[in-house]
């Protein structure tokens, strides 16, 4: 994995996190994915044991959309199929893609890498079966046999997902992915602070209206659709067929207190599970020379590893 071991990290004190946009494709099938930088590398985990990440990384600002899947299918011949939500009025390019299993999400991420001439993040054999990387493979990382170290984009690990959802640039941990210890208010759409898309609303919202932001500036990590982690249920990433974790909540979930809280990690689904409200987002790193790590707006250089603040 491309790890940016920075000796300093530029922290943005502006009210709005900078969006870092990566563009893919060509012609009429160009599409982009927005990211936010998640810094404070080397932080301690919270009391759940999750969220410690030793490097600065990018987290998708939003869930992957139907429009992004459609264009990747056209460009890469991926053949990915997402849920048809016409009966609930939630079909459209800016709505999240649901009904995506873990293997399909991995293939989408692989396209992001291979379209740039990089190694795929995940290994599939000639028959399309997912495999772990081995010591004989270039890019093999014994600490994570699922993910190739030569990839720039991947599915977020359990620690990466948790940190982006419940952490903050200041090192404070929160119970909910809205930068708060108070359960979010359920809404059908919008970005007001302290809100999330859940509680039996008619359907998912367009990703740019998927609830209030986390402290890092991501949206929808507390509702809209459930999201796949890269990480296996037992966190070893050693068995290709092991259950994977699902995080976040869903629009059709009636109670958010557990499913979107920092203490909850659903490990009951195999990677082949295709469920209407299962989606995903993408994580990664910019190129080491990229200026996009410099967050604009009243930036101040801080020493890494600030003291962890406890609630």
ABEGO torsion letter per residue (X at the ends): XBBBBBABBBBBABABBBBBBBBBEBEAABBBBBBBBBBGBGBBBBAAGBGBBABBBBBBABBBBAAAAAAAAAAAGAGBBBBBAAAAGABEAABBBBGBBAAAAAAAAAAAAAAAGBBBABBBBAAGBBBBBBAABBGBBAABAABBAABABBBBBAAAAAAAAABBAAGBBBABAAGBABBBBBBABEABBGBBBBGGBABBBBAAAAEBBBAAGBBGAAEGBBBBBABBAAGAGABAABBBBBBEBBAABABAAAAABAABBBAABBAABBBAABBBBBBEBBBAABAAABBBGGBBBBBBGBBBBBX
